[in-house]
Amino acid sequence: MSSGEKEQKRMTRREFVKGAAVGAAAVAGAGVLAGCKKETPTPTSAPVPEPSAKTSAATPTPVPQKWDYEADVVVAGAGATGLPAAIEAAELGVSVILVDKNFRVGGFGMICGGVVGLGGGTRLQEKNGIEDSADLIFKDITDYKDVEFKKNDRALARAYADNNADAFQWLEEHGVKFLDQVTPVLQSTWGWGAPRCHYADNPTTSWEDGIPRGGAGVFMPLEAVAREKGFPILLEHALTGIIREKPLEGKVIGIEVEHEGRKLYIRARKGVIIATGGPKGNVELRRVFDPRLTEEYQATGEPWCFDTGDGIIAAQAIGAQLCSDKGVDQHWLIKRSTIGCRYASGFSPDSPVFHLQRATGLGVKDWQDCICVKKSGLRFANEVAGGFGETQIPISDAAMADGGGPIWAVFDAEAVEREGWDLGSQSVEPEFFFSGDTIAELAGKINVPASALQETVEKYNSYVDSGEDPEFEKPTPTYKIQTPPFYAAWATPVLHDTRAGLRINERSQVIDVYAKVIPGLYTGGEAAGGLSVLGIARAAIQGLIAARDAVAATP
């Protein structure tokens, strides 16, 4: 299909949706109620809320006597799903309100790597001579030979595949710039049929407004578009409830949010789009999908943002059904990029959230400098293995076997010198970093059996002498752990991605416990289950689908 034909197909679909919305919007009114103001983020001073360790009580929110704000489409969550959804709805001619509990927009997407796995014949795929199609994407992500995709909901997979090239074009039209290259790296995440890794064009790794470049290359341009559209963006407004005509019946008509200790009510004439992320930062909610994910595991993105499953909980309260595409397994866990601190995001002291992170952590350049042990005091994996997207031992079920974490990186004074680590107060946290003059003293501080840790270190040192690791096949063990002081740094893997959440259909409509659509309620991205596809691609596509369907709905 030529680029002109693709554009005509896209415009035809969007014009149809827009046309369906015009009459209803004219009747309902184009603007929000008087008094609804746009709020600007203050990233240098605004606090970031700590996550709750427990799931909130799921109770329906009653219809309020008075609405504080009102719009045609209300979007809760301003990240990879919510930003595209809000922009698209506004461009299709309806009034929009976008809310988010954080101090600025972008969510986890703002600090992710900026890799967008879209295919189906994108402009850059064609430029690089890469043949791809929606049918090939669908085949890839429903391939029962691939454990990653074998349980994908076929209707969701079809909708995702059919909208890939359109979503890429939409992102480019809205200011996102991509490098010319398209690579097959991480293809296990989006299917093996063709290279689909597009990279946001971020020529520098410096910080801007406290944000590491990467995902910011996608979401800062989208933020600029959203603000240009002029619809209200209410930050530090946390979703606390979804309002339905009756507790478990009828149409969704709005949401309840909390701002500065006050409950506020926002009416949605056409629909509510839940884009508040998944349950990875909520211990009790994530354990619904995988009981092994206990409190020792932190989540990527923290403390920039906390995915506590607010929208999932609120939707459950009005009858929504949960869905997991394949259960939750090793794909939740990735190896830490930094050790010795609670959070693994590695924010610098210049960041507006550093007061929550408290330490930068220690970036490991060479895992030959450490061994990793569990609470048993025993090694469990080849420390060198384990890149993102790979099914290797440190990021697999081995990390959670025998009761799971915590996991400690153990090393000596010579390793500190080789790595060039500064062990000062801004680098490590006292609760997550310990030292001892002997291995036995160190073992006592991290609460592992001293005899077991001593034996582990001695055995590993013998592997350095022999040049072979018969237990876990670490290639050519290089450095002994022998020079005091000895150290243990928190190295428990972090939870990266959610493949479980609310059940939806191909129109991103939320399904209830009786397998019926909940009218007026949509979701996508990490708040939705049923589709094992990672990242910005899935989130943006489902956000756009949700917006188009909501706009076409009759108030």
C-alpha positions as CSV (number, residue, x, y, z in Angstrom):
1,M,0.0,0.0,0.0
2,S,1.4,3.4,-1.0
3,S,1.9,6.2,1.6
4,G,-0.9,8.2,-0.1
5,E,-3.3,5.2,0.2
6,K,-2.3,4.8,3.9
7,E,-3.0,8.5,4.5
8,Q,-6.4,8.3,2.8
9,K,-7.3,5.2,4.8
10,R,-6.3,6.9,8.0
11,M,-8.1,10.1,7.3
12,T,-11.2,8.2,6.2
13,R,-11.3,6.4,9.5
14,R,-10.6,9.5,11.6
15,E,-13.1,11.7,9.6
16,F,-15.8,9.0,10.2
17,V,-15.2,9.1,13.9
18,K,-15.0,12.9,13.9
19,G,-18.2,13.2,11.9
20,A,-20.1,10.9,14.3
21,A,-19.0,13.1,17.2
22,V,-19.9,16.6,15.8
23,G,-23.6,16.5,16.4
24,A,-23.4,15.1,19.9
25,A,-20.7,17.6,20.9
26,A,-22.8,20.5,19.7
27,V,-25.7,19.4,21.8
28,A,-23.7,18.6,24.9
29,G,-21.5,21.8,24.7
30,A,-18.0,22.1,23.5
31,G,-16.3,23.4,26.6
32,V,-15.8,22.4,30.2
33,L,-17.7,24.1,33.0
34,A,-16.7,27.5,34.1
35,G,-14.0,27.5,36.8
36,C,-12.1,24.6,35.3
37,K,-8.6,25.9,35.0
38,K,-5.4,24.5,33.4
39,E,-2.8,23.8,36.1
40,T,0.9,24.0,35.3
41,P,3.4,21.5,36.8
42,T,6.1,22.7,39.2
43,P,8.7,19.9,38.9
44,T,11.2,21.5,41.1
45,S,9.0,21.7,44.2
46,A,6.0,19.4,43.9
47,P,6.2,16.2,46.0
48,V,5.8,12.8,44.5
49,P,3.4,10.5,46.6
50,E,4.8,7.4,48.1
51,P,2.9,4.2,47.0
52,S,0.6,2.3,49.3
53,A,1.7,-1.2,50.2
54,K,-1.9,-2.4,50.3
55,T,-4.7,-2.5,47.9
56,S,-7.4,0.1,48.7
57,A,-10.9,-1.1,49.5
58,A,-12.8,-1.5,46.3
59,T,-16.1,0.3,47.0
60,P,-18.3,2.0,44.4
61,T,-18.2,5.8,44.3
62,P,-21.8,7.2,44.5
63,V,-23.1,9.8,42.0
64,P,-22.2,13.2,43.6
65,Q,-24.8,15.9,44.2
66,K,-22.5,18.4,42.4
67,W,-19.8,18.1,39.7
68,D,-16.7,20.2,40.0
69,Y,-15.6,19.8,36.4
70,E,-17.2,18.5,33.2
71,A,-16.0,17.4,29.7
72,D,-17.0,15.0,27.0
73,V,-14.0,12.7,27.5
74,V,-12.1,12.4,30.8
75,V,-8.7,10.8,30.8
76,A,-7.1,9.6,34.0
77,G,-3.4,9.2,33.6
78,A,-1.1,11.3,31.4
79,G,1.4,8.7,30.3
80,A,1.9,6.5,27.2
81,T,-1.8,5.7,27.0
82,G,-3.4,8.8,28.3
83,L,-1.5,11.6,26.5
84,P,-2.2,10.2,23.0
85,A,-5.8,9.5,24.0
86,A,-6.4,13.0,25.3
87,I,-4.8,14.7,22.3
88,E,-6.7,12.5,19.8
89,A,-10.0,13.1,21.5
90,A,-9.4,16.9,21.5
91,E,-8.4,16.8,17.8
92,L,-11.6,14.9,17.0
93,G,-13.6,17.9,18.2
94,V,-14.7,17.1,21.8
95,S,-13.8,18.7,25.1
96,V,-11.3,16.9,27.2
97,I,-9.9,16.9,30.8
98,L,-6.7,15.1,31.5
99,V,-5.8,14.3,35.1
100,D,-2.7,12.7,36.7
101,K,-1.5,12.1,40.2
102,N,2.1,13.0,39.5
103,F,3.6,16.5,39.4
104,R,4.1,16.4,35.6
105,V,2.9,14.5,32.6
106,G,4.6,11.5,31.0
107,G,4.4,8.8,33.6
108,F,6.9,6.0,33.4
109,G,7.1,6.6,29.6
110,M,8.9,9.9,30.2
111,I,12.0,8.1,31.7
112,C,11.9,4.9,29.7
113,G,14.5,4.1,27.0
114,G,12.4,5.6,24.2
115,V,12.3,2.5,22.0
116,V,9.0,2.2,20.2
117,G,8.2,-1.2,18.7
118,L,5.9,-0.3,15.8
119,G,5.8,-2.0,12.5
120,G,3.4,-3.0,9.8
121,G,5.1,-0.9,7.1
122,T,6.2,2.3,8.8
123,R,7.8,5.1,6.9
124,L,11.2,4.2,8.3
125,Q,10.7,0.5,7.7
126,E,10.1,1.3,4.0
127,K,13.1,3.7,3.9
128,N,15.3,0.9,5.3
129,G,13.9,-1.7,2.8
130,I,12.2,-3.7,5.6
131,E,9.1,-5.6,4.5
132,D,6.4,-5.8,7.1
133,S,2.6,-5.8,7.3
134,A,-0.2,-5.9,9.8
135,D,-0.8,-9.6,9.0
136,L,2.8,-10.4,9.8
137,I,2.6,-8.6,13.1
138,F,-0.6,-10.5,13.9
139,K,1.1,-13.8,13.0
140,D,4.1,-13.0,15.2
141,I,2.1,-12.1,18.3
142,T,-0.3,-15.0,18.1
143,D,2.4,-17.6,17.3
144,Y,1.7,-20.6,19.5
145,K,5.3,-21.7,19.0
146,D,6.5,-18.7,21.0
147,V,5.9,-18.9,24.7
148,E,5.9,-15.1,24.9
149,F,2.8,-14.7,22.7
150,K,0.9,-18.0,22.8
151,K,-1.9,-16.8,25.1
152,N,-2.5,-13.4,23.5
153,D,-6.2,-12.5,23.0
154,R,-6.6,-12.7,19.2
155,A,-9.0,-9.8,19.0
156,L,-6.7,-7.5,20.9
157,A,-3.8,-8.8,18.8
158,R,-5.6,-8.0,15.6
159,A,-6.5,-4.5,16.7
160,Y,-3.0,-3.9,17.8
161,A,-1.5,-5.2,14.5
162,D,-3.9,-3.2,12.3
163,N,-3.1,0.0,14.0
164,N,0.8,-0.2,14.2
165,A,1.6,1.9,11.1
166,D,-1.1,4.4,11.8
167,A,0.2,4.9,15.4
168,F,3.7,5.5,14.1
169,Q,2.5,8.1,11.6
170,W,0.4,9.7,14.4
171,L,3.5,10.0,16.6
172,E,5.5,11.6,13.8
173,E,2.7,14.0,13.0
174,H,2.6,15.1,16.7
175,G,6.3,16.1,16.9
176,V,8.1,12.8,17.8
177,K,11.3,12.5,15.9
178,F,12.9,9.1,15.3
179,L,16.4,8.1,14.2
180,D,16.6,6.7,10.7
181,Q,17.6,3.2,11.9
182,V,15.2,0.4,12.6
183,T,16.7,-2.6,14.4
184,P,15.7,-6.1,15.4
185,V,16.9,-5.6,19.0
186,L,14.3,-6.6,21.5
187,Q,12.3,-8.2,18.8
188,S,11.2,-10.9,21.2
189,T,9.0,-8.2,22.6
190,W,7.2,-7.3,19.4
191,G,7.6,-10.5,17.2
192,W,10.4,-11.8,15.1
193,G,9.0,-11.3,11.6
194,A,10.7,-8.0,10.9
195,P,12.8,-5.3,12.6
196,R,10.4,-3.0,14.5
197,C,12.6,-1.1,17.0
198,H,12.3,2.6,16.3
199,Y,14.3,5.0,18.5
200,A,13.3,8.4,19.7
201,D,15.9,10.9,18.4
202,N,17.8,12.0,21.5
203,P,21.3,13.0,20.5
204,T,22.4,13.6,24.1
205,T,22.3,11.8,27.4
206,S,22.2,15.0,29.5
207,W,19.4,15.9,31.8
208,E,16.6,18.4,30.9
209,D,14.3,19.5,33.6
210,G,15.5,16.6,35.7
211,I,14.6,14.0,33.1
212,P,17.1,11.5,31.6
213,R,16.8,11.6,27.8
214,G,15.1,8.6,26.2
215,G,11.4,8.4,26.6
216,A,11.4,12.1,27.1
217,G,12.0,12.3,23.3
218,V,8.6,10.8,22.8
219,F,6.6,12.4,25.6
220,M,8.0,16.0,25.8
221,P,6.8,16.6,22.2
222,L,3.4,15.1,23.1
223,E,3.2,17.2,26.2
224,A,3.9,20.3,24.1
225,V,1.0,19.3,21.7
226,A,-1.3,18.7,24.6
227,R,-0.6,22.1,26.1
228,E,-1.1,23.8,22.7
229,K,-4.5,22.2,22.4
230,G,-5.4,24.0,25.6
231,F,-7.5,21.4,27.4
232,P,-7.2,21.3,31.2
233,I,-4.4,19.2,32.6
234,L,-5.0,18.7,36.3
235,L,-1.8,17.5,37.9
236,E,-1.5,16.1,41.4
237,H,-5.1,14.8,41.1
238,A,-5.1,11.2,42.1
239,L,-7.9,8.9,40.8
240,T,-9.9,7.5,43.7
241,G,-13.1,6.3,42.1
242,I,-15.0,5.7,38.9
243,I,-18.7,6.8,39.0
244,R,-21.4,4.8,37.3
245,E,-25.1,5.6,37.0
246,K,-25.7,2.8,39.5
247,P,-23.0,1.0,41.5
248,L,-22.9,-2.0,39.2
249,E,-25.2,-0.9,36.4
250,G,-25.5,1.6,33.6
251,K,-23.0,4.0,32.0
252,V,-19.8,5.4,33.5
253,I,-20.4,9.1,33.9
254,G,-17.3,10.4,35.7
255,I,-14.5,10.0,38.1
256,E,-13.6,11.0,41.7
257,V,-10.1,12.4,42.3
258,E,-8.3,13.7,45.3
259,H,-6.3,16.9,45.2
260,E,-4.7,18.5,48.3
261,G,-6.9,16.5,50.6
262,R,-10.1,17.4,48.8
263,K,-12.4,15.1,46.9
264,L,-13.4,16.5,43.5
265,Y,-15.8,15.1,40.9
266,I,-15.4,15.3,37.1
267,R,-18.3,14.4,34.9
268,A,-17.6,12.7,31.5
269,R,-20.5,13.0,29.0
270,K,-19.1,10.5,26.6
271,G,-16.5,8.4,28.3
272,V,-13.7,7.8,30.8
273,I,-10.4,6.5,29.7
274,I,-8.3,4.8,32.5
275,A,-4.6,5.3,31.7
276,T,-3.2,5.1,35.3
277,G,-0.7,2.2,34.7
278,G,-0.5,-1.3,36.0
279,P,-0.2,-2.9,39.4
280,K,3.6,-3.4,39.6
281,G,4.0,-0.9,42.5
282,N,1.2,-2.3,44.6
283,V,2.3,-5.3,46.5
284,E,-1.1,-6.8,47.2
285,L,-2.6,-6.1,43.8
286,R,0.4,-7.6,41.9
287,R,0.2,-10.7,44.0
288,V,-3.2,-11.3,42.7
289,F,-1.5,-12.2,39.4
290,D,1.7,-13.7,40.9
291,P,1.9,-14.5,44.7
292,R,5.7,-14.5,44.6
293,L,6.0,-10.8,44.1
294,T,6.3,-9.8,47.7
295,E,7.4,-6.6,49.2
296,E,11.2,-6.9,48.6
297,Y,10.7,-6.1,44.9
298,Q,10.7,-2.4,43.8
299,A,9.4,-1.3,40.4
300,T,11.1,0.6,37.5
301,G,10.1,4.2,37.3
302,E,10.0,4.7,41.1
303,P,10.3,7.2,42.6
304,W,9.5,9.3,39.5
305,C,6.1,7.7,39.4
306,F,4.4,4.9,41.3
307,D,2.2,2.4,39.4
308,T,-0.2,1.4,42.2
309,G,-3.1,0.2,40.0
310,D,-5.5,3.0,41.0
311,G,-7.6,2.7,37.9
312,I,-7.7,-1.1,38.1
313,I,-8.9,-1.0,41.7
314,A,-11.5,1.7,40.9
315,A,-12.8,-0.3,37.9
316,Q,-13.1,-3.4,40.0
317,A,-15.3,-1.5,42.4
318,I,-17.9,-1.0,39.6
319,G,-17.7,-4.6,38.4
320,A,-14.8,-4.8,36.0
321,Q,-13.1,-8.1,35.3
322,L,-9.4,-8.8,35.6
323,C,-7.3,-10.4,32.9
324,S,-3.8,-11.7,32.6
325,D,-2.5,-12.9,29.2
326,K,-0.3,-15.6,30.5
327,G,0.1,-15.2,34.2
328,V,3.0,-13.3,35.5
329,D,6.5,-14.8,35.3
330,Q,10.1,-13.8,34.6
331,H,9.0,-11.0,32.3
332,W,8.2,-8.9,35.4
333,L,11.8,-8.9,36.5
334,I,14.9,-7.3,35.1
335,K,18.4,-7.2,36.5
336,R,19.3,-4.0,38.4
337,S,21.3,-1.4,36.6
338,T,22.3,0.1,40.0
339,I,22.9,-1.5,43.4
340,G,23.1,-0.3,46.9
341,C,19.9,1.7,47.0
342,R,16.2,1.1,47.2
343,Y,15.2,2.4,43.8
344,A,17.0,1.4,40.6
345,S,16.2,4.4,38.4
346,G,19.5,6.1,39.0
347,F,18.3,9.7,39.3
348,S,21.0,12.3,39.9
349,P,21.0,14.8,42.7
350,D,19.7,17.4,40.2
351,S,16.4,15.5,39.8
352,P,13.3,16.8,41.5
353,V,12.7,13.3,42.9
354,F,16.2,12.7,44.4
355,H,14.9,13.5,47.9
356,L,12.8,10.3,47.5
357,Q,15.5,8.2,45.9
358,R,18.1,9.5,48.4
359,A,21.1,7.9,46.7
360,T,22.2,7.4,43.1
361,G,23.2,3.8,43.7
362,L,26.3,2.1,42.2
363,G,26.3,1.4,38.5
364,V,28.0,-2.0,37.9
365,K,30.4,-1.8,34.9
366,D,31.6,-5.4,35.1
367,W,29.6,-8.1,36.9
368,Q,32.9,-10.1,37.2
369,D,33.4,-7.8,40.2
370,C,30.5,-9.2,42.2
371,I,28.7,-12.4,43.1
372,C,25.0,-12.4,43.8
373,V,23.5,-14.3,46.7
374,K,20.1,-15.0,48.2
375,K,19.0,-15.0,51.8
376,S,20.4,-18.5,52.0
377,G,23.9,-17.0,51.5
378,L,24.2,-19.0,48.2
379,R,24.8,-18.0,44.7
380,F,21.9,-18.7,42.3
381,A,22.9,-17.6,38.8
382,N,25.6,-16.5,36.4
383,E,26.0,-12.8,37.4
384,V,27.2,-11.7,34.0
385,A,24.1,-12.9,32.1
386,G,20.9,-11.1,31.8
387,G,20.2,-8.3,29.3
388,F,16.8,-6.8,28.9
389,G,14.5,-8.9,26.8
390,E,16.6,-12.0,27.3
391,T,15.4,-15.1,29.2
392,Q,18.5,-15.5,31.3
393,I,18.9,-16.7,34.8
394,P,19.3,-13.4,36.8
395,I,16.0,-12.1,35.4
396,S,14.1,-15.3,35.4
397,D,12.3,-17.5,37.9
398,A,15.6,-18.3,39.5
399,A,15.5,-14.9,41.2
400,M,12.2,-15.8,42.9
401,A,12.9,-19.5,43.6
402,D,13.3,-20.7,47.2
403,G,11.3,-17.8,48.6
404,G,12.6,-15.1,46.3
405,G,14.6,-12.0,47.4
406,P,16.3,-10.1,48.8
407,I,19.3,-10.5,46.6
408,W,22.7,-9.0,47.5
409,A,25.7,-8.3,45.4
410,V,28.8,-9.2,47.4
411,F,32.3,-7.8,46.6
412,D,35.5,-6.6,48.2
413,A,37.7,-3.5,48.5
414,E,39.6,-4.3,45.3
415,A,36.2,-4.4,43.3
416,V,35.4,-0.9,44.6
417,E,38.7,0.3,43.3
418,R,38.3,-1.4,39.9
419,E,34.7,0.0,39.5
420,G,35.8,3.5,40.7
421,W,32.9,3.6,43.1
422,D,32.3,6.5,45.5
423,L,30.7,5.0,48.6
424,G,29.6,8.3,50.0
425,S,26.1,9.2,51.4
426,Q,24.7,10.3,48.0
427,S,25.8,7.0,46.4
428,V,24.5,4.3,48.8
429,E,21.7,4.1,51.4
430,P,22.5,2.7,54.8
431,E,19.5,0.3,54.7
432,F,20.6,-1.1,51.4
433,F,24.4,-1.2,51.7
434,F,26.6,-2.9,54.3
435,S,30.2,-3.6,55.0
436,G,32.2,-5.8,57.3
437,D,35.9,-6.6,58.1
438,T,35.1,-10.3,57.7
439,I,32.7,-12.3,55.6
440,A,31.0,-13.5,58.8
441,E,30.5,-10.0,60.0
442,L,29.0,-9.0,56.7
443,A,26.7,-12.0,56.7
444,G,25.3,-11.0,60.1
445,K,24.5,-7.5,58.8
446,I,22.5,-8.8,55.8
447,N,20.9,-11.6,57.8
448,V,22.3,-14.6,55.9
449,P,23.9,-17.7,57.4
450,A,27.6,-16.8,58.0
451,S,28.8,-20.3,57.3
452,A,26.9,-20.5,54.0
453,L,28.2,-17.1,52.8
454,Q,31.8,-18.0,53.8
455,E,31.6,-21.3,52.0
456,T,30.1,-19.5,48.9
457,V,32.9,-17.0,48.8
458,E,35.6,-19.7,49.2
459,K,34.0,-21.8,46.5
460,Y,33.8,-18.9,44.1
461,N,37.5,-18.0,44.8
462,S,38.4,-21.5,43.8
463,Y,36.5,-21.0,40.5
464,V,38.7,-18.0,39.9
465,D,41.8,-20.2,40.4
466,S,40.4,-22.9,38.0
467,G,38.9,-20.4,35.5
468,E,35.6,-22.3,35.4
469,D,32.3,-22.0,37.2
470,P,30.8,-25.5,37.3
471,E,27.7,-24.3,39.1
472,F,26.3,-21.5,36.9
473,E,28.8,-21.3,34.0
474,K,29.9,-17.7,34.6
475,P,32.5,-17.3,31.9
476,T,36.0,-17.3,33.2
477,P,35.5,-16.1,36.8
478,T,38.1,-13.3,37.1
479,Y,38.4,-11.7,40.5
480,K,38.5,-13.2,44.0
481,I,36.6,-11.8,46.9
482,Q,39.5,-11.6,49.4
483,T,40.5,-8.1,50.4
484,P,38.6,-6.4,53.3
485,P,36.5,-4.6,53.9
486,F,33.8,-6.7,52.3
487,Y,30.6,-5.2,51.0
488,A,27.0,-6.3,50.3
489,A,24.7,-4.0,48.1
490,W,21.0,-4.5,47.5
491,A,20.7,-6.1,44.1
492,T,17.2,-7.4,44.1
493,P,15.8,-7.4,40.6
494,V,13.1,-4.8,39.8
495,L,9.6,-5.2,38.3
496,H,9.6,-3.6,34.9
497,D,6.4,-4.4,32.9
498,T,2.8,-5.3,33.5
499,R,1.1,-7.9,31.3
500,A,-2.0,-8.1,33.5
501,G,-4.8,-5.7,34.4
502,L,-8.4,-5.1,33.3
503,R,-10.1,-7.2,30.7
504,I,-10.8,-5.2,27.5
505,N,-12.1,-5.9,24.0
506,E,-10.6,-4.8,20.7
507,R,-12.2,-1.3,21.1
508,S,-10.4,-0.9,24.5
509,Q,-13.8,-1.1,26.3
510,V,-13.6,-2.5,29.8
511,I,-15.4,-5.8,30.3
512,D,-17.3,-6.6,33.5
513,V,-17.5,-9.9,35.5
514,Y,-20.4,-11.0,33.4
515,A,-18.4,-10.6,30.2
516,K,-20.4,-7.5,29.2
517,V,-19.1,-4.1,28.2
518,I,-19.2,-1.4,30.9
519,P,-20.6,1.5,28.8
520,G,-18.4,4.6,28.8
521,L,-15.3,3.0,30.3
522,Y,-12.1,2.4,28.4
523,T,-8.5,1.5,29.3
524,G,-5.2,0.4,27.7
525,G,-1.5,0.0,28.2
526,E,-0.3,-1.4,31.5
527,A,-3.8,-1.1,33.0
528,A,-5.1,-3.7,30.6
529,G,-4.4,-7.4,30.3
530,G,-4.7,-9.8,27.5
531,L,-1.9,-8.7,25.2
532,S,1.7,-9.6,25.8
533,V,3.3,-6.7,23.9
534,L,5.7,-4.4,25.7
535,G,5.8,-0.6,26.1
536,I,4.9,2.6,24.3
537,A,3.6,0.8,21.2
538,R,0.8,-1.1,22.9
539,A,-0.1,1.8,25.2
540,A,-0.3,4.5,22.4
541,I,-2.3,2.2,20.1
542,Q,-4.9,1.3,22.8
543,G,-5.1,4.9,23.9
544,L,-5.9,6.1,20.3
545,I,-8.4,3.3,19.9
546,A,-10.1,4.2,23.2
547,A,-10.3,7.9,22.3
548,R,-11.8,7.3,18.8
549,D,-14.4,5.0,20.2
550,A,-15.3,7.3,23.1
551,V,-15.6,10.3,20.8
552,A,-18.0,8.3,18.6
553,A,-20.2,7.3,21.6
554,T,-23.6,8.9,22.1
555,P,-23.7,11.0,25.4
